[in-house]
Amino acid sequence: MGVLALAPAEVRLAGVLVYGAIFALGESAYSCSYHPWLISKVPERELTRANALSNSMTGIGVFFGRSIGVILIGTGSATTVWLLLALMCATVGLSTVPLGRPRARRGPSPDGRPVQLPAPPQAGTSEHVEYK
């Protein structure tokens, strides 16, 4: 879509309309699926913290996103806006790449012995939740 910034005005307008439609579809899918996905991926004992972190990052994004948007629009150049947005996305992407931190392994240990995993929670305990 950023390439359209170099196109004639009619093509740029069509690009904005197409982008708006794609954004609307993505936002609709995201808004109804993100929290169920988060709940399914995070262990129950960490769910409150993960939800709070997610919501706080959304709030920070809303706060700074609008300010950055106003600054970008103030440049008056669509090319500058798209290039700066691409640069910011690349910066965020590169800054969130794991920096060699080893992840927890599952399966046999390096010496060939099986790894003992914790037992699942038993019914009737505070960790066990039944969904109906």
C-alpha angles and dihedrals in degrees: 000000000000091000088065088071087077094050130091119285096261092053091047090052091049089049092053091050093049090047090050091052093048091046091051092052092047093047091050092051092044097048095055099038109036100078095043088050091049091049091050094050103042123073111249095244090058098040097098092051093045092049092048092049091048093049093046091051089050089052092049089049092051092048098046096031093065092047092049090047092054091049092049094048088049090064088071093214122105090199091055091048094052094044092049091047090051090049092050092048091050090049093051092044094051093044092055097050110114109258100220096294106154116239123224110272127220124202131037119356119244091266091056099253117129116256115241109233121199116263117255116257115276124234112267096031126113091250095055118090124179119207120204 
